[in-house]
């Protein structure tokens, strides 16, 4: 069990001199079970993610406004077989002052081939209706114990 915490800041300026600014913090507990050593179901990572945002200025455009002042989300990574991992997440607006209280703010599914040096996967977000292919290259400067 570990705790992941990350602050964030955003500042956006528009041509007419208006701005949208906010600052916040996100994080929560991460529970990892298994070590990815066995060929099936040997790795599970569950994350509970909460965020709180202080909105300083709002965008002049309704489509661009930051409206999720507080969210809570859940994420799961599950090894299926070998290096094949299923990732899923969902988040909800829990800001009682928001007109979007209780609504989904994001959802995501990905089926990926995950190795130490790279990942290759297919993803889809029911929330946005967008999917695609993701390729990720990880650090090639391995200096840990064991064989690089």
Secondary structure in CASP SS format (residue, H / E / C, confidence):
PFRMAT SS
TARGET T0000
AUTHOR 0000-0000-0000
METHOD secondary structure of the structure
MODEL  1
X C 1.00
X E 1.00
X E 1.00
X E 1.00
X E 1.00
X E 1.00
X E 1.00
X E 1.00
X E 1.00
X E 1.00
X E 1.00
X E 1.00
X E 1.00
X C 1.00
X C 1.00
X C 1.00
X C 1.00
X C 1.00
X E 1.00
X E 1.00
X E 1.00
X E 1.00
X E 1.00
X E 1.00
X E 1.00
X E 1.00
X E 1.00
X E 1.00
X E 1.00
X E 1.00
X E 1.00
X E 1.00
X E 1.00
X E 1.00
X C 1.00
X C 1.00
X C 1.00
X C 1.00
X C 1.00
X E 1.00
X C 1.00
X C 1.00
X E 1.00
X E 1.00
X E 1.00
X E 1.00
X E 1.00
X E 1.00
X E 1.00
X E 1.00
X E 1.00
X E 1.00
X E 1.00
X E 1.00
X E 1.00
X E 1.00
X E 1.00
X C 1.00
X C 1.00
X C 1.00
X C 1.00
X H 1.00
X H 1.00
X H 1.00
X C 1.00
X C 1.00
X C 1.00
X C 1.00
X C 1.00
X E 1.00
X E 1.00
X E 1.00
X E 1.00
X E 1.00
X E 1.00
X E 1.00
X E 1.00
X E 1.00
X E 1.00
X E 1.00
X E 1.00
X C 1.00
X C 1.00
X E 1.00
X E 1.00
X E 1.00
X E 1.00
X E 1.00
X E 1.00
X E 1.00
X E 1.00
X E 1.00
X E 1.00
X C 1.00
X C 1.00
X C 1.00
X C 1.00
X C 1.00
X C 1.00
X C 1.00
X C 1.00
X C 1.00
X C 1.00
X E 1.00
X E 1.00
X E 1.00
X E 1.00
X E 1.00
X E 1.00
X E 1.00
X E 1.00
X E 1.00
X E 1.00
X E 1.00
X C 1.00
X C 1.00
X C 1.00
X E 1.00
X E 1.00
X E 1.00
X E 1.00
X E 1.00
X E 1.00
X E 1.00
X E 1.00
X C 1.00
X C 1.00
X C 1.00
X C 1.00
X E 1.00
X E 1.00
X E 1.00
X E 1.00
X E 1.00
X E 1.00
X E 1.00
X E 1.00
X C 1.00
X C 1.00
X C 1.00
X C 1.00
X C 1.00
X C 1.00
X C 1.00
X C 1.00
X C 1.00
X C 1.00
X C 1.00
END
